[in-house]
Amino acid sequence: MVAPEKQVKQLDRVIIRFAGDSGDGMQLTGDRFTAETAVFGNDLVTLPNFPAEIRAPQGTLPGVSSFQVHFADHDILTAGDAPDVLVAMNPAALRANLGDLTSGASIIVDTHDFTARNLTKAGYQANPLDDESLNDFVVHTVDLTGMTIEAVKEFGLSRKDASRAKNMFALGLLSWMYGRPTDPTVDFVSKRFAKVPDIRDANIAAFKAGWYFGETTEAFAVRYEIKPATMPPGTYRNITGNLALAYGLIAGGVQSGLPVFLGSYPITPASDILHELSKHKGFGVTTFQAEDEIAGVGAAIGAAFAGQLGVTTTSGPGVSLKSEAIGLAIMTELPLVVVDVQRGGPSTGLPTKTEQADLLQAMFGRNGEAPLPIVAPQSPGDCFDAAVEAVRIAITYRTPVMLLSDGYLANGSEPWRIPALDELPAIDPAFATEKNQGEGDEAEFWPYLRDEATLARPWAIPGTPGLEHRLGGLEKGDGHGNISYDPANHDFMVRTRQAKVDRVADSLPPLQVDDPSGEAKVLVLGWGSTYGPIGAGVRRVRKAGYNVAQAHLRHLNPFPKDLGEVLKRYDKVLVPEMNLGQLSLLLRAEYLVDVVGYNEVRGLPLKATQLAHVIADLVGQAEDLTVELGIWGLPSQKEEV
C-alpha cells in the first residue's frame, strides 16, 4: 500500500494546547513537544496549566491539566491567546478548553473516553461529537487510546498501563503534523525509562505509531511547516523561569566569589529552584531544606552574617511568614536575596496559578519603616538577569532584595541565549579587613560606618582578627552599632536605611522607552510577566497604524530616576497588571499621575487581544479619533514588529 501524498502548508506561527486528565501526562507531552520545537529552531513561549491537587477527581473539569505552546518563524512574546489546535483526551478536557477556541480552530479528540459516564462527569447532557455544537471547528475524532493499546500489545502490559502511553501517541501525531524532529524524544524516553525496558519500548512504540498514523491516514491530508526563526548569533537552550533564576543565583555567586547558601522550605511554584540548586555543589552551592519558612530565611541570614550569599525562595504565603526575619536582615543590613514566585491568593489561594499581587507586600509587608529594593523579571529567560541584578544590589548595598517572579514565568519557557562570562557584571563583596575607627591601640571596628556613595556598612566575616562585633534586631547607634534607644538616633537611622535604598537608583540605567515615532500620546507601562502580553498588544495597535509607546519596569523600588519625567511626557499612561492596581497605586502616590489601570486576577496571563483593544480605546481618547484595529484586533494575528 502506498501512503497518500500529503500537502505541505507553510505557516508563520501556530498555537497548540494539549489537554487531558491530570494523570494523562499532558505536561510531559507539552514539554517534549517544546523540546523538539526548540531543537528545530523556532521561537517559542509556553504556558503549563495544571490543578493544585495531586490527583483531582478523574474525568472532571477541576482535574483537567493542559500545556500550551506557541511557536513561530519570527519573534513572539506570549504563549498565545487562543489555540489553533486543541488535543482533547477526554470530555472534560474538551469542555474546559472549548471556550478559548476561535471559529475554525482544529480539535483532535480521543474518542475512547467519550462514554456516557465520562460525559456526565464533564457536565455534558449529550455527546458533543454527535450533535452540531462543534460545527464551528475542524474536528478530528481519533481513538488514540485504542490505537495505542494495539501498538504496544507486544510488550505484555496490562490494558491500563498500555493506555497510559496514549500521550506519546498524540505527541507522535502532532510531531508529524508540524515536522518536529523525533530523535530528541526517543532519546529522552530511552533514558527516562532505561530501568523498565517494557515501559521504555512501549512509549517509543506508541510515539512512532502516532507518527506513522499521521503519515498514512487520510484523516490528516495536510502537514504544516513552520521555518526556524532568525535570532541573534549565540548558543541557545530552552529554559523555564525557575531554572533561569537558579542559574542566575549561581552566576551571582561566581561573579562575587561567594558561596551560595539557600535556606528554603518547599512551596509551589518556587520549589524547582531548591531542586535545581541542590544539584550544583560543584559551584559552591549549599542547599538547606528547612522545617518551615521561618527557619529557611533564618538560616539564610546566618549564612549572610558568615560571609556567604544568603538566599531564600518562597511564594506569597511564605513571604508573610518570613516578614519578621526579613526585617531583621534590614536592621542588621546584611545581603539577602528573597525570591517570591508569586501565585494566586490570598491564603492558600490558587497555588498553581499566576498572579502579581505581592508587590505591596514586598514594599510594605513588614513592621516599622523597613524598606528594601525590589526587582522583577519580564520573561522566563530574563529571570537569569534579574537574579544576577538582585545579587549585585544585595551585596553592593548590604540589604535584603526582593525578587518578584510569578507562576507564569516560573513554569513557562522560551529560548534563552547563554551569556558569555564577560557579559556578566563583576560583584565585589569588599569585605572589611581592618579596623576603621581611631588609631593605634585605640583603634576599633565600627560595623555601621558607611560608604559615602552607597551608604553600605562594612561587611566583616566573623573570626577576622580585630573585627569582632555584634548584630541584632534592636536599633543600632550610628557608626558604632551598639544598642541605642535615643529618639534622634532612631530617626536618623530610619532615614539612613531609606536613603540607602534610594541610592540604588544611582546605579540604574535610564528607563528604556519604546516610542518609534516619538509622537505617541499614550504610554503603556508594565512590570513583571505582563511584558509579553503588553508587547504583543502594542505591536498590534502599531500594525493597525497608530502610535503608542511602551516601557517596562525591572526596578520597582527604587524606581528609575527618570520615571517621573517619562510619565509626564504622555497624555495618558496605561498600567496593565494581574492584580487590582498595585503599581498604579504606587505611581499615583509617587508622581501624582492619574494612571489608567487595566486589572485582571484570573490566575492566567493577560491576553494580548484584549490589551490591544484597551490600548486602542485609550489612543482614541488621547487623540480624539476612532481607532479601528481591523484584522490586528483578532487573536490569531502575527505578532511581528
ABEGO torsion letter per residue (X at the ends): XBBBBBBBBBBABBBBBBBBBAAAGAAAAAAAAAAAAAAAGBBBBBBBBBBABABBBBGBAAABBBBBBBBBABBBABAEABBABBBBABAAAAAAAAAABBBGBBBBBBAAABBAAAAAAAGBABBAAABAAAAABBBBBBBAAAAAAAAAAAAGBBAAAAAAAAAAAAAAAAAAAAGBBAAAAAAAAAAAAAABAAAAAAAAAAAAAAAAAAAABAABABBBBBBBBBBBBEBBBBBBAAAAAAAAAAAAAAAAGBBBBBBBBBBOAAAAAAAAAAAAAAAGBBBBBBABAAAAAAAAAAAAAAGBBBBBBBBAAAAAAAAAAAAAAAAAGBBBBBBBBBBBOBEAEBAABBBAAAAAAAAAABBEBBBBBBBBBABAAAAAAAAAAAAAAAAAAGBBBBBBBBAAAAABBBBBBBBBAAABBBBBAGBBABBABEBEAABBBBAABBBAAAGBBBBBBBGBBGABBBBBABBBBBGAGBBBABAAAAAAAAAAAAAAAAAAAAABBBBBBBBAAGABABBBBBBEAAAAAAAAAAAAAAAAGBBBBBBBBABAOBBBAAAAAAAAABABBBBBBBBAGAAAAAAAAAAGBBBBBBBBBAGBBBBAAAAAAAAAAAAAAAAGBBBBAEAAABAABBBBX
